[in-house]
Amino acid sequence: MKTLTVRLPDSLVTEIEHESRARSVSKSDVVRERLRQSPRPPGKRGTMRELLGDLIGSVEGLPTDLARNKKKYLPGLIRAKKLHRR
């Protein structure tokens, strides 16, 4: 068997480590099994939370209730962005 070194996102490494501990198998075994699995069908890519999970909370300085009160905040944020470009 040959060795291959790859760089993975931290979130994927954490997921593999968790599965490895839960199943009491090596991380290499988990990765090999995942590589052998057929890819997901095009319509089943995961939930929105799974797709965007690593982005949630990644922008600092925004109001915590922006999603609920976007009409209140967006005009001010757009003006600030235009002023910042000058």
Secondary structure, DSSP 8 states (H G I E B T S, - for coil): ---------HHHHHHHHHHHHHHT--HHHHHHHHHHS----TT----HHHHHTTTTT-S-SS-TTTTT-HHHHHHHHHHHHHHHH-
